[in-house]
Every structure is written in structure tokens, then in C-alpha cells.
Amino acid sequence: MTREECAARAQRMLWGAVSTLQEVEDLLEFLASIMPDSPADMLEYRVPYDIMLEVEGDIRCSLNDDLRPMIARLKRAAVVTQAELVRHWGEVKKARIH
């Protein structure tokens, strides 16, 4: 298999991974949405967090910091073309000269 064939196959297969990750995103978003509001004293760190607030915070941070950026990167990888890469390379190279 050539590099181009391997890349094309990987791009096609990425859509399955993206779909699975979007299902995980939906599940985590649902879990975070059903949790009741936390007391202001906890949110302002006047009293210790309880387990629910910690879990909710970890879910929301994982969604925003890790999962959603990963989904976006993989979607881009699934559709990137050689022409785009060559154009980007040229822009970077040009920027280094100036």
C-alpha cells in the first residue's frame, strides 16, 4: 500500500472514530446537564467541594479542554488535502523569509 493509499484509508476510518467520540461527547454533556446546581459557598471555594461538583467539573473540563478539540482535529485530519498542506507549507516558508 502506498503512502497515499494508507492516508486515504486512515482518513476514511477516522470518521468512525469521530462518530464514537461524538457519542461520548453527547453522553458527557447529558451527565453534566442533569447535575443540580452547586451551592455558592462551594463555587466560591468557601467550603470544600463535594464529589458531585468535582465530577461535574472534571466532565466539563474534559469536554472543553480535551474531547471537543480532539474531535475538531480529527475532523480536520479526515478531510485535509495535499494541496492544503502544500499551500500552508508555502505560507510558513514565506513568513520565515520575511
C-alpha positions as CSV (number, residue, x, y, z in Angstrom):
1,M,0.0,0.0,0.0
2,T,1.4,3.4,-0.9
3,R,1.6,6.3,1.5
4,E,-1.3,8.0,-0.4
5,E,-3.5,4.9,-0.2
6,C,-2.7,4.4,3.5
7,A,-3.5,8.1,4.2
8,A,-6.8,7.8,2.3
9,R,-7.8,4.7,4.3
10,A,-6.9,6.4,7.5
11,Q,-9.0,9.4,6.6
12,R,-12.0,7.2,5.8
13,M,-11.6,5.3,9.1
14,L,-11.3,8.5,11.1
15,W,-15.0,9.2,10.6
16,G,-15.8,6.1,12.6
17,A,-13.6,7.3,15.5
18,V,-15.2,10.8,15.2
19,S,-18.6,9.3,15.4
20,T,-17.8,7.3,18.5
21,L,-16.2,10.4,20.2
22,Q,-19.3,12.4,19.4
23,E,-21.4,9.8,21.2
24,V,-19.1,10.1,24.2
25,E,-19.4,13.9,23.9
26,D,-23.2,13.6,24.0
27,L,-23.2,11.3,27.0
28,L,-20.8,13.5,29.0
29,E,-22.9,16.6,28.1
30,F,-26.0,14.9,29.2
31,L,-24.4,13.8,32.5
32,A,-23.2,17.3,33.2
33,S,-26.6,18.8,32.3
34,I,-28.6,16.7,34.8
35,M,-26.5,17.6,37.8
36,P,-28.1,20.1,40.2
37,D,-26.5,23.5,40.7
38,S,-23.9,23.6,43.4
39,P,-24.1,25.9,46.4
40,A,-22.5,29.3,46.0
41,D,-20.2,28.6,49.0
42,M,-18.7,25.7,47.1
43,L,-18.4,27.6,43.8
44,E,-16.6,30.4,45.6
45,Y,-14.4,27.9,47.5
46,R,-15.5,29.0,51.0
47,V,-16.3,25.3,51.7
48,P,-14.8,22.2,50.2
49,Y,-16.1,20.8,47.0
50,D,-18.3,17.7,47.2
51,I,-18.0,14.7,44.9
52,M,-20.7,15.9,42.6
53,L,-19.1,19.3,41.9
54,E,-15.7,17.6,41.4
55,V,-17.2,15.1,38.9
56,E,-19.1,17.8,37.1
57,G,-16.0,19.9,36.9
58,D,-13.9,17.1,35.5
59,I,-16.6,16.2,32.9
60,R,-16.9,19.8,31.7
61,C,-13.1,20.3,31.6
62,S,-12.6,17.1,29.8
63,L,-15.2,18.1,27.2
64,N,-13.9,21.6,26.7
65,D,-10.1,21.1,27.1
66,D,-9.7,17.6,25.6
67,L,-12.6,15.9,23.8
68,R,-14.0,18.8,21.7
69,P,-10.6,19.9,20.5
70,M,-9.7,16.3,19.7
71,I,-12.9,15.9,17.6
72,A,-12.1,19.1,15.7
73,R,-8.5,17.9,15.0
74,L,-9.7,14.5,13.8
75,K,-12.4,16.0,11.6
76,R,-9.8,18.3,10.0
77,A,-7.4,15.3,9.5
78,A,-10.2,13.3,7.8
79,V,-10.6,16.0,5.1
80,V,-7.2,17.6,4.7
81,T,-5.8,17.5,1.2
82,Q,-2.2,17.6,-0.1
83,A,-3.0,20.9,-1.8
84,E,-3.9,22.5,1.5
85,L,-0.7,21.1,3.1
86,V,1.5,22.4,0.2
87,R,-0.2,25.8,0.4
88,H,0.3,26.0,4.2
89,W,3.9,24.9,3.8
90,G,4.5,27.7,1.3
91,E,2.9,30.3,3.6
92,V,5.1,29.3,6.5
93,K,8.2,29.2,4.4
94,K,7.4,32.7,3.0
95,A,6.8,34.0,6.5
96,R,10.2,32.7,7.7
97,I,11.9,34.6,4.9
98,H,10.3,37.9,5.7
